[in-house]
Amino acid sequence: MDYETARRLLIDQANLKASDTFLGRLGQNQPPMPGQVTSILLALKVVFDALRDQSVIDRELASALFLVSNEAQQLFNSGLARSLDCPPLLNEDLGRIAIAVKSIFSGTWQS
């Protein structure tokens, strides 16, 4: 995956209005589709590698990063965590996403 593909994937998955995106599904109290979290984590690593030495992140990407980490956790906490359809490791996956986003903003990969 190259940087532009990763950037576009993150921006697309941060769309709350589309029913098949990561945030769209969480907003409907539905779990992510299989592979969605893995794709997001891979895209976050690609974006980190591409931006590691950059001092500026474009606004559209920064917004998507914030939404994919913060809004996803809020949506999870507000409904999906109580759902019978919630995958058992989703909360941990959201934590990994948040750590990756923090890494992008700090310029140092967190583990």
Z-matrix of the N, CA and C atoms (Angstrom, degrees):
N
C 1 1.451
C 2 1.524 1 107.67
N 3 1.329 2 116.22 1 131.80
C 4 1.461 3 120.01 2 177.56
C 5 1.537 4 110.06 3 -94.60
N 6 1.327 5 114.96 4 172.50
C 7 1.465 6 120.29 5 -175.69
C 8 1.523 7 112.49 6 -58.56
N 9 1.322 8 118.31 7 -47.90
C 10 1.471 9 120.46 8 -177.07
C 11 1.520 10 111.73 9 -62.79
N 12 1.314 11 117.43 10 -38.73
C 13 1.467 12 121.21 11 177.26
C 14 1.521 13 110.17 12 -65.66
N 15 1.318 14 116.71 13 -43.64
C 16 1.469 15 121.36 14 179.03
C 17 1.525 16 110.75 15 -63.71
N 18 1.315 17 116.59 16 -44.69
C 19 1.468 18 121.46 17 179.17
C 20 1.521 19 110.42 18 -59.32
N 21 1.330 20 116.96 19 -47.83
C 22 1.468 21 121.94 20 -178.56
C 23 1.527 22 110.77 21 -64.54
N 24 1.335 23 117.29 22 -40.33
C 25 1.461 24 120.50 23 178.42
C 26 1.526 25 110.92 24 -60.16
N 27 1.329 26 116.97 25 -45.93
C 28 1.462 27 120.25 26 -179.46
C 29 1.527 28 111.54 27 -64.20
N 30 1.308 29 116.75 28 -42.13
C 31 1.464 30 120.34 29 179.05
C 32 1.526 31 110.07 30 -64.31
N 33 1.315 32 116.92 31 -43.64
C 34 1.462 33 120.67 32 179.39
C 35 1.530 34 111.91 33 -64.65
N 36 1.328 35 117.24 34 -42.81
C 37 1.467 36 120.65 35 -177.53
C 38 1.527 37 112.72 36 -71.12
N 39 1.322 38 117.72 37 -15.90
C 40 1.463 39 122.17 38 178.57
C 41 1.526 40 112.46 39 -85.71
N 42 1.318 41 117.31 40 0.92
C 43 1.465 42 122.33 41 -179.28
C 44 1.525 43 109.95 42 -77.96
N 45 1.328 44 116.42 43 114.28
C 46 1.469 45 121.40 44 179.67
C 47 1.520 46 112.80 45 -75.73
N 48 1.313 47 117.78 46 -22.15
C 49 1.463 48 121.05 47 -172.47
C 50 1.523 49 113.88 48 -84.01
N 51 1.308 50 117.89 49 -20.97
C 52 1.461 51 121.27 50 -179.50
C 53 1.535 52 108.95 51 -87.77
N 54 1.292 53 116.73 52 133.83
C 55 1.463 54 120.67 53 -173.40
C 56 1.521 55 114.42 54 -74.56
N 57 1.326 56 118.12 55 -16.62
C 58 1.457 57 119.64 56 -176.86
C 59 1.523 58 113.87 57 -105.32
N 60 1.328 59 118.26 58 4.81
C 61 1.461 60 120.88 59 178.81
C 62 1.530 61 110.05 60 -86.69
N 63 1.308 62 115.50 61 167.41
C 64 1.459 63 121.79 62 179.36
C 65 1.534 64 110.79 63 -56.58
N 66 1.328 65 116.77 64 -54.97
C 67 1.468 66 118.87 65 -179.37
C 68 1.520 67 112.19 66 -70.91
N 69 1.321 68 117.28 67 -33.35
C 70 1.460 69 120.28 68 177.53
C 71 1.517 70 111.73 69 -60.67
N 72 1.312 71 116.38 70 -43.34
C 73 1.466 72 120.59 71 179.08
C 74 1.523 73 111.05 72 -68.51
N 75 1.327 74 117.37 73 -43.78
C 76 1.463 75 119.50 74 178.10
C 77 1.532 76 110.82 75 -61.92
N 78 1.328 77 116.29 76 -37.78
C 79 1.459 78 120.98 77 178.67
C 80 1.520 79 113.33 78 -65.60
N 81 1.318 80 116.35 79 -22.08
C 82 1.465 81 121.83 80 177.36
C 83 1.532 82 111.02 81 -98.31
N 84 1.324 83 116.86 82 14.13
C 85 1.468 84 123.20 83 -177.09
C 86 1.524 85 111.95 84 57.13
N 87 1.324 86 115.79 85 38.50
C 88 1.455 87 121.99 86 175.77
C 89 1.520 88 108.54 87 -116.42
N 90 1.313 89 116.97 88 145.73
C 91 1.468 90 118.92 89 177.75
C 92 1.518 91 110.75 90 -70.52
N 93 1.323 92 116.90 91 159.20
C 94 1.470 93 119.60 92 175.44
C 95 1.525 94 110.41 93 -60.47
N 96 1.321 95 115.00 94 154.48
C 97 1.464 96 119.29 95 174.84
C 98 1.535 97 108.70 96 -70.54
N 99 1.325 98 116.42 97 152.98
C 100 1.468 99 118.46 98 177.98
C 101 1.535 100 111.07 99 -54.33
N 102 1.307 101 114.93 100 132.21
C 103 1.462 102 121.22 101 178.61
C 104 1.514 103 114.95 102 89.61
N 105 1.333 104 118.06 103 -13.76
C 106 1.466 105 119.60 104 -177.97
C 107 1.521 106 111.79 105 -63.77
N 108 1.311 107 117.83 106 -47.00
C 109 1.469 108 120.55 107 -178.96
C 110 1.521 109 110.25 108 -65.03
N 111 1.324 110 117.28 109 -41.50
C 112 1.463 111 120.97 110 178.95
C 113 1.525 112 110.52 111 -60.74
N 114 1.330 113 116.96 112 -43.37
C 115 1.469 114 120.88 113 178.77
C 116 1.517 115 111.06 114 -63.68
N 117 1.320 116 117.15 115 -40.50
C 118 1.464 117 121.24 116 179.35
C 119 1.527 118 109.99 117 -64.79
N 120 1.332 119 117.23 118 -45.50
C 121 1.463 120 120.09 119 179.51
C 122 1.531 121 111.56 120 -62.68
N 123 1.306 122 117.25 121 -40.51
C 124 1.464 123 120.38 122 176.75
C 125 1.522 124 110.53 123 -63.88
N 126 1.325 125 117.11 124 -44.58
C 127 1.465 126 121.08 125 179.06
C 128 1.525 127 110.88 126 -61.99
N 129 1.312 128 117.37 127 -39.21
C 130 1.464 129 120.55 128 178.79
C 131 1.529 130 111.01 129 -63.20
N 132 1.316 131 117.18 130 -40.13
C 133 1.475 132 120.39 131 178.44
C 134 1.523 133 110.81 132 -66.44
N 135 1.332 134 117.07 133 -40.75
C 136 1.471 135 120.80 134 178.26
C 137 1.529 136 110.07 135 -63.52
N 138 1.326 137 116.90 136 -43.85
C 139 1.466 138 121.23 137 178.87
C 140 1.532 139 109.78 138 -63.89
N 141 1.321 140 117.18 139 -42.90
C 142 1.461 141 119.75 140 177.31
C 143 1.533 142 110.95 141 -57.23
N 144 1.319 143 115.94 142 -49.72
C 145 1.472 144 119.63 143 -178.85
C 146 1.523 145 111.77 144 -60.11
N 147 1.329 146 116.41 145 -38.61
C 148 1.468 147 120.18 146 -178.23
C 149 1.527 148 112.48 147 -73.45
N 150 1.321 149 117.12 148 -31.65
C 151 1.470 150 120.70 149 -174.08
C 152 1.531 151 113.89 150 -105.59
N 153 1.292 152 117.93 151 3.35
C 154 1.463 153 122.09 152 -174.15
C 155 1.524 154 113.25 153 -48.91
N 156 1.320 155 117.86 154 -41.71
C 157 1.460 156 121.56 155 -176.61
C 158 1.528 157 113.33 156 -100.51
N 159 1.327 158 116.86 157 6.73
C 160 1.465 159 121.15 158 -179.59
C 161 1.527 160 110.29 159 -86.52
N 162 1.305 161 116.46 160 146.07
C 163 1.462 162 120.18 161 177.61
C 164 1.528 163 111.74 162 -100.48
N 165 1.339 164 117.16 163 -6.41
C 166 1.463 165 121.67 164 -177.04
C 167 1.528 166 109.12 165 -131.56
N 168 1.327 167 115.51 166 137.79
C 169 1.467 168 122.40 167 174.39
C 170 1.518 169 106.48 168 -121.01
N 171 1.337 170 116.50 169 134.39
C 172 1.460 171 117.88 170 -178.01
C 173 1.528 172 111.21 171 -65.68
N 174 1.306 173 115.41 172 151.17
C 175 1.456 174 122.89 173 -172.59
C 176 1.529 175 112.94 174 -60.21
N 177 1.321 176 117.29 175 -42.06
C 178 1.469 177 120.14 176 -178.49
C 179 1.533 178 110.87 177 -62.80
N 180 1.321 179 116.74 178 -42.42
C 181 1.458 180 120.53 179 177.51
C 182 1.528 181 110.90 180 -68.59
N 183 1.318 182 117.43 181 -43.76
C 184 1.464 183 120.83 182 179.50
C 185 1.527 184 110.90 183 -59.13
N 186 1.313 185 116.52 184 -41.77
C 187 1.464 186 120.60 185 177.53
C 188 1.526 187 110.61 186 -62.39
N 189 1.329 188 116.97 187 -45.02
C 190 1.465 189 120.95 188 179.62
C 191 1.529 190 110.76 189 -62.51
N 192 1.319 191 116.97 190 -41.32
C 193 1.465 192 120.18 191 178.60
C 194 1.524 193 111.01 192 -61.55
N 195 1.318 194 115.91 193 -45.21
C 196 1.464 195 120.12 194 178.31
C 197 1.527 196 110.79 195 -60.47
N 198 1.322 197 116.60 196 -47.02
C 199 1.464 198 120.34 197 -177.84
C 200 1.526 199 112.17 198 -64.93
N 201 1.320 200 116.88 199 -42.90
C 202 1.460 201 120.47 200 -177.84
C 203 1.531 202 110.98 201 -65.18
N 204 1.310 203 117.35 202 -28.73
C 205 1.468 204 118.62 203 179.29
C 206 1.527 205 112.28 204 -95.01
N 207 1.301 206 117.21 205 -55.77
C 208 1.461 207 120.67 206 -174.02
C 209 1.528 208 113.18 207 -76.44
N 210 1.302 209 117.38 208 -52.19
C 211 1.465 210 121.02 209 -178.05
C 212 1.523 211 110.97 210 -63.80
N 213 1.316 212 117.46 211 -38.38
C 214 1.467 213 120.74 212 178.50
C 215 1.520 214 110.61 213 -60.22
N 216 1.320 215 117.10 214 -44.05
C 217 1.470 216 120.30 215 179.61
C 218 1.522 217 110.63 216 -65.06
N 219 1.328 218 117.38 217 -40.42
C 220 1.466 219 120.29 218 178.38
C 221 1.524 220 111.72 219 -64.54
N 222 1.318 221 117.13 220 -42.31
C 223 1.464 222 120.62 221 177.92
C 224 1.520 223 110.82 222 -63.88
N 225 1.302 224 116.03 223 -41.37
C 226 1.459 225 120.53 224 177.07
C 227 1.519 226 110.45 225 -60.20
N 228 1.329 227 115.92 226 -49.23
C 229 1.463 228 120.56 227 -178.19
C 230 1.524 229 112.56 228 -64.22
N 231 1.321 230 116.77 229 -32.66
C 232 1.462 231 119.23 230 -175.15
C 233 1.526 232 114.08 231 -81.41
N 234 1.308 233 118.92 232 -12.92
C 235 1.449 234 116.46 233 -178.25
C 236 1.506 235 116.37 234 -162.42
N 237 1.287 236 116.85 235 -48.61
C 238 1.458 237 119.91 236 -172.47
C 239 1.523 238 111.96 237 -65.60
N 240 1.309 239 118.51 238 -30.86
C 241 1.465 240 121.27 239 -179.22
C 242 1.526 241 110.85 240 -60.92
N 243 1.322 242 118.04 241 -27.35
C 244 1.464 243 122.50 242 179.86
C 245 1.524 244 112.64 243 -92.58
N 246 1.301 245 116.46 244 -2.43
C 247 1.459 246 121.63 245 -175.66
C 248 1.527 247 111.54 246 -81.63
N 249 1.314 248 115.55 247 145.88
C 250 1.460 249 120.33 248 176.68
C 251 1.531 250 111.18 249 -70.71
N 252 1.336 251 117.08 250 -20.41
C 253 1.466 252 121.65 251 -178.45
C 254 1.518 253 113.30 252 -88.37
N 255 1.310 254 117.85 253 4.03
C 256 1.465 255 120.90 254 -175.66
C 257 1.527 256 110.83 255 -73.62
N 258 1.332 257 117.03 256 122.91
C 259 1.467 258 119.13 257 176.14
C 260 1.530 259 110.24 258 -62.00
N 261 1.317 260 117.57 259 141.44
C 262 1.472 261 120.00 260 -173.71
C 263 1.527 262 114.65 261 -62.55
N 264 1.319 263 118.89 262 -26.68
C 265 1.461 264 120.91 263 -177.12
C 266 1.528 265 113.71 264 -102.49
N 267 1.331 266 117.73 265 8.78
C 268 1.457 267 119.89 266 -176.09
C 269 1.524 268 112.09 267 -61.71
N 270 1.305 269 118.53 268 -41.20
C 271 1.462 270 119.95 269 179.79
C 272 1.527 271 110.83 270 -61.68
N 273 1.330 272 117.11 271 -41.09
C 274 1.466 273 120.29 272 177.19
C 275 1.527 274 110.93 273 -66.14
N 276 1.338 275 117.05 274 -38.40
C 277 1.463 276 120.22 275 176.50
C 278 1.523 277 111.05 276 -61.75
N 279 1.316 278 116.55 277 -40.81
C 280 1.467 279 119.97 278 177.70
C 281 1.521 280 110.80 279 -63.75
N 282 1.307 281 116.69 280 -35.76
C 283 1.465 282 120.45 281 175.20
C 284 1.521 283 111.74 282 -64.43
N 285 1.337 284 117.30 283 -40.34
C 286 1.464 285 121.07 284 177.65
C 287 1.531 286 110.85 285 -65.03
N 288 1.332 287 116.11 286 -38.74
C 289 1.467 288 120.00 287 177.39
C 290 1.527 289 109.73 288 -63.22
N 291 1.325 290 117.05 289 -44.74
C 292 1.466 291 120.88 290 -179.83
C 293 1.528 292 111.40 291 -61.92
N 294 1.322 293 116.66 292 -40.19
C 295 1.473 294 120.52 293 178.57
C 296 1.521 295 110.25 294 -65.23
N 297 1.322 296 117.36 295 -41.60
C 298 1.469 297 120.56 296 179.32
C 299 1.526 298 111.17 297 -64.47
N 300 1.339 299 116.91 298 -40.94
C 301 1.468 300 120.41 299 178.13
C 302 1.527 301 110.02 300 -64.71
N 303 1.309 302 116.72 301 -43.02
C 304 1.468 303 120.51 302 176.92
C 305 1.531 304 109.95 303 -59.39
N 306 1.316 305 116.38 304 -39.13
C 307 1.461 306 120.84 305 178.57
C 308 1.528 307 111.06 306 -61.71
N 309 1.325 308 116.43 307 -42.51
C 310 1.469 309 120.46 308 179.58
C 311 1.517 310 110.14 309 -61.64
N 312 1.323 311 116.80 310 -45.34
C 313 1.463 312 119.76 311 -178.73
C 314 1.534 313 112.32 312 -69.90
N 315 1.325 314 117.37 313 -32.40
C 316 1.466 315 119.08 314 -177.40
C 317 1.522 316 112.70 315 -87.15
N 318 1.333 317 117.57 316 -23.29
C 319 1.460 318 120.97 317 -178.08
C 320 1.516 319 113.85 318 84.50
N 321 1.321 320 116.30 319 4.61
C 322 1.468 321 122.01 320 178.67
C 323 1.523 322 108.32 321 -128.51
N 324 1.331 323 116.45 322 126.08
C 325 1.467 324 119.77 323 -177.65
C 326 1.531 325 109.70 324 -69.23
N 327 1.314 326 115.18 325 123.88
C 328 1.473 327 122.91 326 178.26
C 329 1.523 328 108.06 327 -94.05
N 330 1.320 329 117.67 328 146.34
C 331 1.468 330 118.83 329 176.37
C 332 1.507 331 110.76 330 -127.08
